[in-house]
Amino acid sequence: MNEKYSKAPNILTCKDLDYLKDIFGWHYTTYKLMINSLDYIEDKSVYEMINECVKLLEEHMNLIIKLVKDGINEE
């Protein structure tokens, strides 16, 4: 029971999952708001900036999904 590790084990705790769920929710809400606003933006530079933000949010959401999937490795 009192095992000592030379480095932390590669696991996700319930607290980690709760935190990732919150982060994913923030990103998804922002993503949806930005995606829905693109149809109404007339300024090309603003449109491009929002579109870049959408891509960044997608990358972050995919990273969170990957972290959760990788954290469920059965050995």
N, C-alpha and C positions, 0 to 999 in steps of 0.2 A: 504494500500500500504506500510506502514511503519511497517510491522510486525517484531517483534523480536523473534528470536528462541533461545531456551536454548542450542540447538546443531544444527549443519548444517543439512539441509534436505538431504535425501539419494537419490540424483539425479545425472545423468550424463549430463553435459553441452555439447554443440557443440564443445567447445574447448577440453573437456575431450575426446570426441569421436575422434577428429582429432589426439590427442596425442596417443591414443590407436591404431588407424589405423597405425600411423608411427611405433610404437613399434612392432606391429604385422608384418608389412612389413619387418622390420629389422630381426626379428626372422625367418620369412618364407624364406627370401633370404639366410640366413646363413644355415638354415635347408636343403634347396635344394642343396646347394653347398656341404654340408657334406654328405648327403645321396648319391649324385652322385659320391663322391670321395671314398666311402667305397669299391667299386669293384676294385679299383686300389691300395689299401693299402696292402702291404705284411707283414709288421711288426705287429705281433699280439697285442703287447701292445699299439701301436698307433691306431690300428683298434678298440680295446676295449675303448680307451679314446674317440675317435671320436664318437663311438656308444653311449657312456654315454652322450656326449654332445647333440647328436640327441635326446635322450630321454628327457633331460632337456629342450631343445627347444620345444619339443612337449608339455611338461607339461606347459610351459609358454604360448604357443599359446592357449592351452585349457583354461587356467586361464583367458586370455584376452577375449576369447569368452564367458566364463561364466560371467565375469564382465559386458559385454555388454548386455547379455541376462537378467541378474538380474537387470540391470539398466532400463529395459523396462517393469517393473511391472506396470500393470494397476490396479489401486485401485478404 
